[in-house]
Amino acid sequence: MRGLLSFQILYLLSKRPMHGEELAKEMEKRRGEKPKAGTIYPALKELSAHGLIDGKKSGKTVTYSLTSDGKQALKRSMRYFVRCFGDMLK
C-alpha cells in the first residue's frame, strides 16, 4: 500500500500544491477513508528526501508541490500502473 500511497500523493500534487490535511481529504474522497497522519506524513517525508516533492513552510503549515524529478517519477509510475493494472480497468 505504501507504493500506492506515494503514487497517489504524486498524482494529487500534480493537480495543485497542497498541505498534508488537504491531501488526506482528497484521498478520503477517493478511498472512502482518510489516511492517518502517521501514514501520510512519513510518506511525504520520504518523497521529500528523494527530491520528488518540495515543501514550503508558512507558519505551521507546509505546502507541498512536485519537483521536476517528481513529475518524471509520476510519468514513470503512471506507465507502470497502466502496464500492471490497465487490463483490469477495461
PDB file of N, CA, C and O in Angstrom:
ATOM      1  N   MET A   1       0.823  -1.200   0.000  1.00  0.00           N
ATOM      2  CA  MET A   1       0.000   0.000   0.000  1.00  0.00           C
ATOM      3  C   MET A   1       0.860   1.254   0.000  1.00  0.00           C
ATOM      4  O   MET A   1       0.442   2.289  -0.519  1.00  0.00           O
ATOM      5  N   ARG A   2       2.048   1.179   0.570  1.00  0.00           N
ATOM      6  CA  ARG A   2       2.910   2.352   0.651  1.00  0.00           C
ATOM      7  C   ARG A   2       3.222   2.897  -0.744  1.00  0.00           C
ATOM      8  O   ARG A   2       3.222   4.111  -0.948  1.00  0.00           O
ATOM      9  N   GLY A   3       3.492   1.995  -1.718  1.00  0.00           N
ATOM     10  CA  GLY A   3       3.762   2.433  -3.077  1.00  0.00           C
ATOM     11  C   GLY A   3       2.569   3.140  -3.689  1.00  0.00           C
ATOM     12  O   GLY A   3       2.722   4.153  -4.371  1.00  0.00           O
ATOM     13  N   LEU A   4       1.386   2.609  -3.448  1.00  0.00           N
ATOM     14  CA  LEU A   4       0.187   3.246  -3.969  1.00  0.00           C
ATOM     15  C   LEU A   4      -0.059   4.587  -3.286  1.00  0.00           C
ATOM     16  O   LEU A   4      -0.545   5.522  -3.922  1.00  0.00           O
ATOM     17  N   LEU A   5       0.261   4.690  -2.030  1.00  0.00           N
ATOM     18  CA  LEU A   5       0.106   5.962  -1.315  1.00  0.00           C
ATOM     19  C   LEU A   5       1.025   7.022  -1.932  1.00  0.00           C
ATOM     20  O   LEU A   5       0.595   8.147  -2.188  1.00  0.00           O
ATOM     21  N   SER A   6       2.263   6.668  -2.164  1.00  0.00           N
ATOM     22  CA  SER A   6       3.209   7.609  -2.772  1.00  0.00           C
ATOM     23  C   SER A   6       2.752   8.005  -4.167  1.00  0.00           C
ATOM     24  O   SER A   6       2.826   9.176  -4.540  1.00  0.00           O
ATOM     25  N   PHE A   7       2.282   7.038  -4.932  1.00  0.00           N
ATOM     26  CA  PHE A   7       1.774   7.302  -6.273  1.00  0.00           C
ATOM     27  C   PHE A   7       0.596   8.274  -6.208  1.00  0.00           C
ATOM     28  O   PHE A   7       0.516   9.215  -6.998  1.00  0.00           O
ATOM     29  N   GLN A   8      -0.307   8.042  -5.273  1.00  0.00           N
ATOM     30  CA  GLN A   8      -1.478   8.911  -5.151  1.00  0.00           C
ATOM     31  C   GLN A   8      -1.075  10.324  -4.717  1.00  0.00           C
ATOM     32  O   GLN A   8      -1.639  11.304  -5.204  1.00  0.00           O
ATOM     33  N   ILE A   9      -0.125  10.431  -3.828  1.00  0.00           N
ATOM     34  CA  ILE A   9       0.356  11.752  -3.400  1.00  0.00           C
ATOM     35  C   ILE A   9       0.957  12.494  -4.593  1.00  0.00           C
ATOM     36  O   ILE A   9       0.650  13.665  -4.813  1.00  0.00           O
ATOM     37  N   LEU A  10       1.802  11.825  -5.356  1.00  0.00           N
ATOM     38  CA  LEU A  10       2.397  12.468  -6.532  1.00  0.00           C
ATOM     39  C   LEU A  10       1.310  12.902  -7.509  1.00  0.00           C
ATOM     40  O   LEU A  10       1.362  14.008  -8.046  1.00  0.00           O
ATOM     41  N   TYR A  11       0.336  12.042  -7.737  1.00  0.00           N
ATOM     42  CA  TYR A  11      -0.751  12.377  -8.657  1.00  0.00           C
ATOM     43  C   TYR A  11      -1.519  13.617  -8.179  1.00  0.00           C
ATOM     44  O   TYR A  11      -1.759  14.543  -8.953  1.00  0.00           O
ATOM     45  N   LEU A  12      -1.895  13.621  -6.910  1.00  0.00           N
ATOM     46  CA  LEU A  12      -2.666  14.750  -6.382  1.00  0.00           C
ATOM     47  C   LEU A  12      -1.865  16.050  -6.433  1.00  0.00           C
ATOM     48  O   LEU A  12      -2.412  17.110  -6.738  1.00  0.00           O
ATOM     49  N   LEU A  13      -0.583  15.965  -6.136  1.00  0.00           N
ATOM     50  CA  LEU A  13       0.248  17.172  -6.185  1.00  0.00           C
ATOM     51  C   LEU A  13       0.495  17.637  -7.614  1.00  0.00           C
ATOM     52  O   LEU A  13       0.872  18.787  -7.836  1.00  0.00           O
ATOM     53  N   SER A  14       0.286  16.749  -8.586  1.00  0.00           N
ATOM     54  CA  SER A  14       0.418  17.179  -9.984  1.00  0.00           C
ATOM     55  C   SER A  14      -0.739  18.094 -10.379  1.00  0.00           C
ATOM     56  O   SER A  14      -0.639  18.849 -11.346  1.00  0.00           O
ATOM     57  N   LYS A  15      -1.838  18.022  -9.624  1.00  0.00           N
ATOM     58  CA  LYS A  15      -3.002  18.857  -9.893  1.00  0.00           C
ATOM     59  C   LYS A  15      -2.841  20.252  -9.296  1.00  0.00           C
ATOM     60  O   LYS A  15      -3.217  21.251  -9.910  1.00  0.00           O
ATOM     61  N   ARG A  16      -2.273  20.306  -8.081  1.00  0.00           N
ATOM     62  CA  ARG A  16      -2.040  21.598  -7.419  1.00  0.00           C
ATOM     63  C   ARG A  16      -1.247  21.361  -6.141  1.00  0.00           C
ATOM     64  O   ARG A  16      -1.307  20.266  -5.581  1.00  0.00           O
ATOM     65  N   PRO A  17      -0.504  22.360  -5.665  1.00  0.00           N
ATOM     66  CA  PRO A  17       0.187  22.229  -4.377  1.00  0.00           C
ATOM     67  C   PRO A  17      -0.832  22.077  -3.240  1.00  0.00           C
ATOM     68  O   PRO A  17      -1.898  22.692  -3.271  1.00  0.00           O
ATOM     69  N   MET A  18      -0.501  21.269  -2.252  1.00  0.00           N
ATOM     70  CA  MET A  18      -1.400  21.031  -1.115  1.00  0.00           C
ATOM     71  C   MET A  18      -0.588  20.771   0.145  1.00  0.00           C
ATOM     72  O   MET A  18       0.571  20.361   0.086  1.00  0.00           O
ATOM     73  N   HIS A  19      -1.224  21.018   1.284  1.00  0.00           N
ATOM     74  CA  HIS A  19      -0.611  20.635   2.557  1.00  0.00           C
ATOM     75  C   HIS A  19      -1.158  19.256   2.944  1.00  0.00           C
ATOM     76  O   HIS A  19      -2.072  18.740   2.302  1.00  0.00           O
ATOM     77  N   GLY A  20      -0.595  18.676   3.987  1.00  0.00           N
ATOM     78  CA  GLY A  20      -0.927  17.312   4.375  1.00  0.00           C
ATOM     79  C   GLY A  20      -2.405  17.057   4.605  1.00  0.00           C
ATOM     80  O   GLY A  20      -2.929  16.030   4.173  1.00  0.00           O
ATOM     81  N   GLU A  21      -3.082  17.971   5.276  1.00  0.00           N
ATOM     82  CA  GLU A  21      -4.516  17.784   5.561  1.00  0.00           C
ATOM     83  C   GLU A  21      -5.340  17.817   4.279  1.00  0.00           C
ATOM     84  O   GLU A  21      -6.298  17.058   4.136  1.00  0.00           O
ATOM     85  N   GLU A  22      -4.970  18.694   3.345  1.00  0.00           N
ATOM     86  CA  GLU A  22      -5.674  18.740   2.054  1.00  0.00           C
ATOM     87  C   GLU A  22      -5.497  17.425   1.300  1.00  0.00           C
ATOM     88  O   GLU A  22      -6.447  16.897   0.723  1.00  0.00           O
ATOM     89  N   LEU A  23      -4.274  16.905   1.311  1.00  0.00           N
ATOM     90  CA  LEU A  23      -4.020  15.622   0.660  1.00  0.00           C
ATOM     91  C   LEU A  23      -4.869  14.522   1.286  1.00  0.00           C
ATOM     92  O   LEU A  23      -5.471  13.714   0.580  1.00  0.00           O
ATOM     93  N   ALA A  24      -4.913  14.497   2.617  1.00  0.00           N
ATOM     94  CA  ALA A  24      -5.698  13.472   3.318  1.00  0.00           C
ATOM     95  C   ALA A  24      -7.178  13.567   2.951  1.00  0.00           C
ATOM     96  O   ALA A  24      -7.832  12.541   2.763  1.00  0.00           O
ATOM     97  N   LYS A  25      -7.709  14.775   2.846  1.00  0.00           N
ATOM     98  CA  LYS A  25      -9.119  14.948   2.490  1.00  0.00           C
ATOM     99  C   LYS A  25      -9.392  14.509   1.051  1.00  0.00           C
ATOM    100  O   LYS A  25     -10.421  13.893   0.772  1.00  0.00           O
ATOM    101  N   GLU A  26      -8.477  14.825   0.145  1.00  0.00           N
ATOM    102  CA  GLU A  26      -8.632  14.387  -1.247  1.00  0.00           C
ATOM    103  C   GLU A  26      -8.596  12.867  -1.338  1.00  0.00           C
ATOM    104  O   GLU A  26      -9.358  12.268  -2.097  1.00  0.00           O
ATOM    105  N   MET A  27      -7.718  12.247  -0.572  1.00  0.00           N
ATOM    106  CA  MET A  27      -7.640  10.784  -0.554  1.00  0.00           C
ATOM    107  C   MET A  27      -8.906  10.178   0.025  1.00  0.00           C
ATOM    108  O   MET A  27      -9.379   9.144  -0.448  1.00  0.00           O
ATOM    109  N   GLU A  28      -9.449  10.815   1.038  1.00  0.00           N
ATOM    110  CA  GLU A  28     -10.690  10.339   1.645  1.00  0.00           C
ATOM    111  C   GLU A  28     -11.822  10.329   0.615  1.00  0.00           C
ATOM    112  O   GLU A  28     -12.623   9.395   0.585  1.00  0.00           O
ATOM    113  N   LYS A  29     -11.891  11.351  -0.220  1.00  0.00           N
ATOM    114  CA  LYS A  29     -12.920  11.410  -1.263  1.00  0.00           C
ATOM    115  C   LYS A  29     -12.805  10.213  -2.208  1.00  0.00           C
ATOM    116  O   LYS A  29     -13.814   9.659  -2.645  1.00  0.00           O
ATOM    117  N   ARG A  30     -11.585   9.824  -2.515  1.00  0.00           N
ATOM    118  CA  ARG A  30     -11.352   8.757  -3.477  1.00  0.00           C
ATOM    119  C   ARG A  30     -11.421   7.370  -2.852  1.00  0.00           C
ATOM    120  O   ARG A  30     -11.919   6.438  -3.483  1.00  0.00           O
ATOM    121  N   ARG A  31     -10.934   7.215  -1.631  1.00  0.00           N
ATOM    122  CA  ARG A  31     -10.827   5.905  -0.993  1.00  0.00           C
ATOM    123  C   ARG A  31     -11.993   5.560  -0.065  1.00  0.00           C
ATOM    124  O   ARG A  31     -12.262   4.393   0.219  1.00  0.00           O
ATOM    125  N   GLY A  32     -12.672   6.604   0.396  1.00  0.00           N
ATOM    126  CA  GLY A  32     -13.741   6.362   1.355  1.00  0.00           C
ATOM    127  C   GLY A  32     -13.273   6.416   2.798  1.00  0.00           C
ATOM    128  O   GLY A  32     -14.093   6.377   3.716  1.00  0.00           O
ATOM    129  N   GLU A  33     -11.985   6.503   3.010  1.00  0.00           N
ATOM    130  CA  GLU A  33     -11.456   6.674   4.363  1.00  0.00           C
ATOM    131  C   GLU A  33     -10.233   7.576   4.306  1.00  0.00           C
ATOM    132  O   GLU A  33      -9.475   7.579   3.336  1.00  0.00           O
ATOM    133  N   LYS A  34     -10.073   8.325   5.358  1.00  0.00           N
ATOM    134  CA  LYS A  34      -8.981   9.300   5.436  1.00  0.00           C
ATOM    135  C   LYS A  34      -7.741   8.618   6.002  1.00  0.00           C
ATOM    136  O   LYS A  34      -7.818   7.963   7.041  1.00  0.00           O
ATOM    137  N   PRO A  35      -6.597   8.762   5.332  1.00  0.00           N
ATOM    138  CA  PRO A  35      -5.374   8.182   5.901  1.00  0.00           C
ATOM    139  C   PRO A  35      -4.981   8.903   7.182  1.00  0.00           C
ATOM    140  O   PRO A  35      -5.202  10.105   7.330  1.00  0.00           O
ATOM    141  N   LYS A  36      -4.408   8.164   8.080  1.00  0.00           N
ATOM    142  CA  LYS A  36      -3.970   8.733   9.355  1.00  0.00           C
ATOM    143  C   LYS A  36      -2.684   9.553   9.147  1.00  0.00           C
ATOM    144  O   LYS A  36      -1.914   9.311   8.217  1.00  0.00           O
ATOM    145  N   ALA A  37      -2.487  10.508  10.025  1.00  0.00           N
ATOM    146  CA  ALA A  37      -1.286  11.354   9.957  1.00  0.00           C
ATOM    147  C   ALA A  37      -0.020  10.499  10.014  1.00  0.00           C
ATOM    148  O   ALA A  37       0.979  10.819   9.370  1.00  0.00           O
ATOM    149  N   GLY A  38      -0.064   9.416  10.782  1.00  0.00           N
ATOM    150  CA  GLY A  38       1.083   8.512  10.899  1.00  0.00           C
ATOM    151  C   GLY A  38       1.367   7.741   9.629  1.00  0.00           C
ATOM    152  O   GLY A  38       2.396   7.073   9.523  1.00  0.00           O
ATOM    153  N   THR A  39       0.475   7.824   8.671  1.00  0.00           N
ATOM    154  CA  THR A  39       0.677   7.191   7.370  1.00  0.00           C
ATOM    155  C   THR A  39       1.127   8.217   6.345  1.00  0.00           C
ATOM    156  O   THR A  39       2.090   7.991   5.612  1.00  0.00           O
ATOM    157  N   ILE A  40       0.437   9.335   6.294  1.00  0.00           N
ATOM    158  CA  ILE A  40       0.683  10.302   5.223  1.00  0.00           C
ATOM    159  C   ILE A  40       1.973  11.109   5.433  1.00  0.00           C
ATOM    160  O   ILE A  40       2.708  11.339   4.473  1.00  0.00           O
ATOM    161  N   TYR A  41       2.255  11.537   6.649  1.00  0.00           N
ATOM    162  CA  TYR A  41       3.434  12.382   6.850  1.00  0.00           C
ATOM    163  C   TYR A  41       4.760  11.650   6.660  1.00  0.00           C
ATOM    164  O   TYR A  41       5.696  12.248   6.129  1.00  0.00           O
ATOM    165  N   PRO A  42       4.887  10.385   7.068  1.00  0.00           N
ATOM    166  CA  PRO A  42       6.124   9.667   6.721  1.00  0.00           C
ATOM    167  C   PRO A  42       6.302   9.509   5.201  1.00  0.00           C
ATOM    168  O   PRO A  42       7.424   9.568   4.698  1.00  0.00           O
ATOM    169  N   ALA A  43       5.205   9.310   4.482  1.00  0.00           N
ATOM    170  CA  ALA A  43       5.289   9.211   3.019  1.00  0.00           C
ATOM    171  C   ALA A  43       5.737  10.542   2.428  1.00  0.00           C
ATOM    172  O   ALA A  43       6.569  10.563   1.520  1.00  0.00           O
ATOM    173  N   LEU A  44       5.202  11.649   2.925  1.00  0.00           N
ATOM    174  CA  LEU A  44       5.627  12.974   2.454  1.00  0.00           C
ATOM    175  C   LEU A  44       7.109  13.197   2.751  1.00  0.00           C
ATOM    176  O   LEU A  44       7.838  13.733   1.916  1.00  0.00           O
ATOM    177  N   LYS A  45       7.548  12.792   3.926  1.00  0.00           N
ATOM    178  CA  LYS A  45       8.955  12.945   4.312  1.00  0.00           C
ATOM    179  C   LYS A  45       9.848  12.135   3.377  1.00  0.00           C
ATOM    180  O   LYS A  45      10.902  12.610   2.956  1.00  0.00           O
ATOM    181  N   GLU A  46       9.430  10.914   3.053  1.00  0.00           N
ATOM    182  CA  GLU A  46      10.210  10.057   2.167  1.00  0.00           C
ATOM    183  C   GLU A  46      10.274  10.631   0.749  1.00  0.00           C
ATOM    184  O   GLU A  46      11.341  10.655   0.135  1.00  0.00           O
ATOM    185  N   LEU A  47       9.131  11.093   0.232  1.00  0.00           N
ATOM    186  CA  LEU A  47       9.107  11.691  -1.104  1.00  0.00           C
ATOM    187  C   LEU A  47       9.988  12.939  -1.153  1.00  0.00           C
ATOM    188  O   LEU A  47      10.664  13.187  -2.151  1.00  0.00           O
ATOM    189  N   SER A  48       9.976  13.717  -0.082  1.00  0.00           N
ATOM    190  CA  SER A  48      10.812  14.913   0.004  1.00  0.00           C
ATOM    191  C   SER A  48      12.291  14.539   0.055  1.00  0.00           C
ATOM    192  O   SER A  48      13.117  15.174  -0.601  1.00  0.00           O
ATOM    193  N   ALA A  49      12.624  13.511   0.830  1.00  0.00           N
ATOM    194  CA  ALA A  49      14.016  13.065   0.947  1.00  0.00           C
ATOM    195  C   ALA A  49      14.563  12.577  -0.396  1.00  0.00           C
ATOM    196  O   ALA A  49      15.762  12.682  -0.654  1.00  0.00           O
ATOM    197  N   HIS A  50      13.691  12.046  -1.243  1.00  0.00           N
ATOM    198  CA  HIS A  50      14.103  11.572  -2.568  1.00  0.00           C
ATOM    199  C   HIS A  50      14.045  12.690  -3.621  1.00  0.00           C
ATOM    200  O   HIS A  50      14.315  12.453  -4.798  1.00  0.00           O
ATOM    201  N   GLY A  51      13.695  13.894  -3.193  1.00  0.00           N
ATOM    202  CA  GLY A  51      13.688  15.036  -4.097  1.00  0.00           C
ATOM    203  C   GLY A  51      12.518  15.062  -5.068  1.00  0.00           C
ATOM    204  O   GLY A  51      12.576  15.739  -6.094  1.00  0.00           O
ATOM    205  N   LEU A  52      11.442  14.319  -4.747  1.00  0.00           N
ATOM    206  CA  LEU A  52      10.289  14.257  -5.640  1.00  0.00           C
ATOM    207  C   LEU A  52       9.252  15.326  -5.342  1.00  0.00           C
ATOM    208  O   LEU A  52       8.466  15.700  -6.212  1.00  0.00           O
ATOM    209  N   ILE A  53       9.255  15.815  -4.107  1.00  0.00           N
ATOM    210  CA  ILE A  53       8.363  16.910  -3.720  1.00  0.00           C
ATOM    211  C   ILE A  53       9.169  17.934  -2.938  1.00  0.00           C
ATOM    212  O   ILE A  53      10.237  17.637  -2.402  1.00  0.00           O
ATOM    213  N   ASP A  54       8.637  19.134  -2.888  1.00  0.00           N
ATOM    214  CA  ASP A  54       9.277  20.217  -2.148  1.00  0.00           C
ATOM    215  C   ASP A  54       8.231  20.825  -1.227  1.00  0.00           C
ATOM    216  O   ASP A  54       7.086  21.023  -1.634  1.00  0.00           O
ATOM    217  N   GLY A  55       8.608  21.117  -0.009  1.00  0.00           N
ATOM    218  CA  GLY A  55       7.690  21.723   0.942  1.00  0.00           C
ATOM    219  C   GLY A  55       8.069  23.157   1.245  1.00  0.00           C
ATOM    220  O   GLY A  55       9.232  23.463   1.509  1.00  0.00           O
ATOM    221  N   LYS A  56       7.077  24.035   1.205  1.00  0.00           N
ATOM    222  CA  LYS A  56       7.269  25.444   1.571  1.00  0.00           C
ATOM    223  C   LYS A  56       6.489  25.698   2.855  1.00  0.00           C
ATOM    224  O   LYS A  56       5.274  25.509   2.905  1.00  0.00           O
ATOM    225  N   LYS A  57       7.200  26.128   3.890  1.00  0.00           N
ATOM    226  CA  LYS A  57       6.579  26.334   5.193  1.00  0.00           C
ATOM    227  C   LYS A  57       6.061  27.757   5.324  1.00  0.00           C
ATOM    228  O   LYS A  57       6.748  28.725   4.997  1.00  0.00           O
ATOM    229  N   SER A  58       4.823  27.856   5.815  1.00  0.00           N
ATOM    230  CA  SER A  58       4.206  29.139   6.109  1.00  0.00           C
ATOM    231  C   SER A  58       3.542  28.999   7.473  1.00  0.00           C
ATOM    232  O   SER A  58       2.477  28.394   7.591  1.00  0.00           O
ATOM    233  N   GLY A  59       4.170  29.555   8.494  1.00  0.00           N
ATOM    234  CA  GLY A  59       3.682  29.328   9.855  1.00  0.00           C
ATOM    235  C   GLY A  59       3.901  27.874  10.227  1.00  0.00           C
ATOM    236  O   GLY A  59       5.018  27.364  10.140  1.00  0.00           O
ATOM    237  N   LYS A  60       2.831  27.207  10.643  1.00  0.00           N
ATOM    238  CA  LYS A  60       2.928  25.787  10.992  1.00  0.00           C
ATOM    239  C   LYS A  60       2.573  24.870   9.824  1.00  0.00           C
ATOM    240  O   LYS A  60       2.689  23.650   9.940  1.00  0.00           O
ATOM    241  N   THR A  61       2.143  25.442   8.706  1.00  0.00           N
ATOM    242  CA  THR A  61       1.681  24.661   7.564  1.00  0.00           C
ATOM    243  C   THR A  61       2.767  24.536   6.507  1.00  0.00           C
ATOM    244  O   THR A  61       3.413  25.516   6.134  1.00  0.00           O
ATOM    245  N   VAL A  62       2.956  23.294   6.026  1.00  0.00           N
ATOM    246  CA  VAL A  62       3.884  23.040   4.931  1.00  0.00           C
ATOM    247  C   VAL A  62       3.063  22.669   3.709  1.00  0.00           C
ATOM    248  O   VAL A  62       2.294  21.708   3.736  1.00  0.00           O
ATOM    249  N   THR A  63       3.227  23.435   2.635  1.00  0.00           N
ATOM    250  CA  THR A  63       2.528  23.155   1.380  1.00  0.00           C
ATOM    251  C   THR A  63       3.513  22.488   0.438  1.00  0.00           C
ATOM    252  O   THR A  63       4.603  23.001   0.183  1.00  0.00           O
ATOM    253  N   TYR A  64       3.105  21.330  -0.074  1.00  0.00           N
ATOM    254  CA  TYR A  64       3.969  20.513  -0.917  1.00  0.00           C
ATOM    255  C   TYR A  64       3.622  20.694  -2.387  1.00  0.00           C
ATOM    256  O   TYR A  64       2.464  20.902  -2.749  1.00  0.00           O
ATOM    257  N   SER A  65       4.649  20.610  -3.225  1.00  0.00           N
ATOM    258  CA  SER A  65       4.461  20.639  -4.672  1.00  0.00           C
ATOM    259  C   SER A  65       5.465  19.672  -5.291  1.00  0.00           C
ATOM    260  O   SER A  65       6.453  19.296  -4.661  1.00  0.00           O
ATOM    261  N   LEU A  66       5.196  19.275  -6.536  1.00  0.00           N
ATOM    262  CA  LEU A  66       6.099  18.375  -7.251  1.00  0.00           C
ATOM    263  C   LEU A  66       7.344  19.119  -7.719  1.00  0.00           C
ATOM    264  O   LEU A  66       7.279  20.282  -8.118  1.00  0.00           O
ATOM    265  N   THR A  67       8.453  18.438  -7.662  1.00  0.00           N
ATOM    266  CA  THR A  67       9.678  18.941  -8.285  1.00  0.00           C
ATOM    267  C   THR A  67       9.701  18.409  -9.714  1.00  0.00           C
ATOM    268  O   THR A  67       8.840  17.616 -10.095  1.00  0.00           O
ATOM    269  N   SER A  68      10.670  18.837 -10.498  1.00  0.00           N
ATOM    270  CA  SER A  68      10.776  18.302 -11.860  1.00  0.00           C
ATOM    271  C   SER A  68      11.060  16.798 -11.817  1.00  0.00           C
ATOM    272  O   SER A  68      10.558  16.056 -12.661  1.00  0.00           O
ATOM    273  N   ASP A  69      11.859  16.337 -10.846  1.00  0.00           N
ATOM    274  CA  ASP A  69      12.085  14.894 -10.689  1.00  0.00           C
ATOM    275  C   ASP A  69      10.793  14.181 -10.305  1.00  0.00           C
ATOM    276  O   ASP A  69      10.544  13.056 -10.738  1.00  0.00           O
ATOM    277  N   GLY A  70       9.978  14.839  -9.494  1.00  0.00           N
ATOM    278  CA  GLY A  70       8.693  14.264  -9.101  1.00  0.00           C
ATOM    279  C   GLY A  70       7.757  14.115 -10.286  1.00  0.00           C
ATOM    280  O   GLY A  70       7.027  13.128 -10.378  1.00  0.00           O
ATOM    281  N   LYS A  71       7.770  15.078 -11.189  1.00  0.00           N
ATOM    282  CA  LYS A  71       6.938  14.992 -12.397  1.00  0.00           C
ATOM    283  C   LYS A  71       7.374  13.814 -13.256  1.00  0.00           C
ATOM    284  O   LYS A  71       6.536  13.084 -13.786  1.00  0.00           O
ATOM    285  N   GLN A  72       8.680  13.627 -13.393  1.00  0.00           N
ATOM    286  CA  GLN A  72       9.190  12.492 -14.166  1.00  0.00           C
ATOM    287  C   GLN A  72       8.857  11.171 -13.487  1.00  0.00           C
ATOM    288  O   GLN A  72       8.492  10.205 -14.157  1.00  0.00           O
ATOM    289  N   ALA A  73       8.979  11.119 -12.165  1.00  0.00           N
ATOM    290  CA  ALA A  73       8.649   9.897 -11.420  1.00  0.00           C
ATOM    291  C   ALA A  73       7.169   9.561 -11.573  1.00  0.00           C
ATOM    292  O   ALA A  73       6.806   8.391 -11.691  1.00  0.00           O
ATOM    293  N   LEU A  74       6.322  10.572 -11.571  1.00  0.00           N
ATOM    294  CA  LEU A  74       4.893  10.345 -11.758  1.00  0.00           C
ATOM    295  C   LEU A  74       4.620   9.771 -13.141  1.00  0.00           C
ATOM    296  O   LEU A  74       3.823   8.842 -13.275  1.00  0.00           O
ATOM    297  N   LYS A  75       5.264  10.306 -14.164  1.00  0.00           N
ATOM    298  CA  LYS A  75       5.081   9.777 -15.525  1.00  0.00           C
ATOM    299  C   LYS A  75       5.484   8.307 -15.593  1.00  0.00           C
ATOM    300  O   LYS A  75       4.765   7.486 -16.162  1.00  0.00           O
ATOM    301  N   ARG A  76       6.637   7.977 -15.009  1.00  0.00           N
ATOM    302  CA  ARG A  76       7.089   6.578 -14.999  1.00  0.00           C
ATOM    303  C   ARG A  76       6.117   5.702 -14.220  1.00  0.00           C
ATOM    304  O   ARG A  76       5.793   4.592 -14.643  1.00  0.00           O
ATOM    305  N   SER A  77       5.657   6.204 -13.087  1.00  0.00           N
ATOM    306  CA  SER A  77       4.727   5.444 -12.253  1.00  0.00           C
ATOM    307  C   SER A  77       3.396   5.206 -12.962  1.00  0.00           C
ATOM    308  O   SER A  77       2.806   4.132 -12.840  1.00  0.00           O
ATOM    309  N   MET A  78       2.930   6.200 -13.696  1.00  0.00           N
ATOM    310  CA  MET A  78       1.664   6.051 -14.420  1.00  0.00           C
ATOM    311  C   MET A  78       1.800   4.997 -15.520  1.00  0.00           C
ATOM    312  O   MET A  78       0.898   4.181 -15.713  1.00  0.00           O
ATOM    313  N   ARG A  79       2.925   5.010 -16.241  1.00  0.00           N
ATOM    314  CA  ARG A  79       3.149   3.986 -17.268  1.00  0.00           C
ATOM    315  C   ARG A  79       3.185   2.595 -16.631  1.00  0.00           C
ATOM    316  O   ARG A  79       2.598   1.650 -17.157  1.00  0.00           O
ATOM    317  N   TYR A  80       3.873   2.480 -15.501  1.00  0.00           N
ATOM    318  CA  TYR A  80       3.968   1.204 -14.795  1.00  0.00           C
ATOM    319  C   TYR A  80       2.587   0.750 -14.323  1.00  0.00           C
ATOM    320  O   TYR A  80       2.231  -0.419 -14.475  1.00  0.00           O
ATOM    321  N   PHE A  81       1.814   1.667 -13.753  1.00  0.00           N
ATOM    322  CA  PHE A  81       0.475   1.347 -13.257  1.00  0.00           C
ATOM    323  C   PHE A  81      -0.414   0.833 -14.389  1.00  0.00           C
ATOM    324  O   PHE A  81      -1.110  -0.170 -14.230  1.00  0.00           O
ATOM    325  N   VAL A  82      -0.388   1.516 -15.522  1.00  0.00           N
ATOM    326  CA  VAL A  82      -1.218   1.101 -16.667  1.00  0.00           C
ATOM    327  C   VAL A  82      -0.771  -0.262 -17.173  1.00  0.00           C
ATOM    328  O   VAL A  82      -1.602  -1.108 -17.505  1.00  0.00           O
ATOM    329  N   ARG A  83       0.542  -0.476 -17.234  1.00  0.00           N
ATOM    330  CA  ARG A  83       1.062  -1.764 -17.692  1.00  0.00           C
ATOM    331  C   ARG A  83       0.625  -2.885 -16.757  1.00  0.00           C
ATOM    332  O   ARG A  83       0.284  -3.974 -17.218  1.00  0.00           O
ATOM    333  N   CYS A  84       0.632  -2.638 -15.467  1.00  0.00           N
ATOM    334  CA  CYS A  84       0.289  -3.675 -14.482  1.00  0.00           C
ATOM    335  C   CYS A  84      -1.202  -3.873 -14.294  1.00  0.00           C
ATOM    336  O   CYS A  84      -1.664  -5.003 -14.139  1.00  0.00           O
ATOM    337  N   PHE A  85      -1.964  -2.778 -14.305  1.00  0.00           N
ATOM    338  CA  PHE A  85      -3.382  -2.864 -13.919  1.00  0.00           C
ATOM    339  C   PHE A  85      -4.364  -2.424 -14.992  1.00  0.00           C
ATOM    340  O   PHE A  85      -5.575  -2.541 -14.801  1.00  0.00           O
ATOM    341  N   GLY A  86      -3.868  -1.919 -16.119  1.00  0.00           N
ATOM    342  CA  GLY A  86      -4.742  -1.381 -17.162  1.00  0.00           C
ATOM    343  C   GLY A  86      -5.790  -2.353 -17.651  1.00  0.00           C
ATOM    344  O   GLY A  86      -6.934  -1.963 -17.884  1.00  0.00           O
ATOM    345  N   ASP A  87      -5.418  -3.626 -17.812  1.00  0.00           N
ATOM    346  CA  ASP A  87      -6.385  -4.599 -18.307  1.00  0.00           C
ATOM    347  C   ASP A  87      -7.511  -4.869 -17.312  1.00  0.00           C
ATOM    348  O   ASP A  87      -8.587  -5.316 -17.709  1.00  0.00           O
ATOM    349  N   MET A  88      -7.287  -4.612 -16.056  1.00  0.00           N
ATOM    350  CA  MET A  88      -8.326  -4.795 -15.034  1.00  0.00           C
ATOM    351  C   MET A  88      -9.369  -3.689 -15.086  1.00  0.00           C
ATOM    352  O   MET A  88     -10.490  -3.858 -14.607  1.00  0.00           O
ATOM    353  N   LEU A  89      -8.994  -2.557 -15.670  1.00  0.00           N
ATOM    354  CA  LEU A  89      -9.884  -1.405 -15.688  1.00  0.00           C
ATOM    355  C   LEU A  89     -10.772  -1.347 -16.929  1.00  0.00           C
ATOM    356  O   LEU A  89     -11.624  -0.468 -17.051  1.00  0.00           O
ATOM    357  N   LYS A  90     -10.570  -2.272 -17.831  1.00  0.00           N
ATOM    358  CA  LYS A  90     -11.361  -2.278 -19.074  1.00  0.00           C
ATOM    359  C   LYS A  90     -12.691  -2.948 -18.885  1.00  0.00           C
ATOM    360  O   LYS A  90     -13.477  -3.038 -19.828  1.00  0.00           O
TER     361      LYS A  90
END
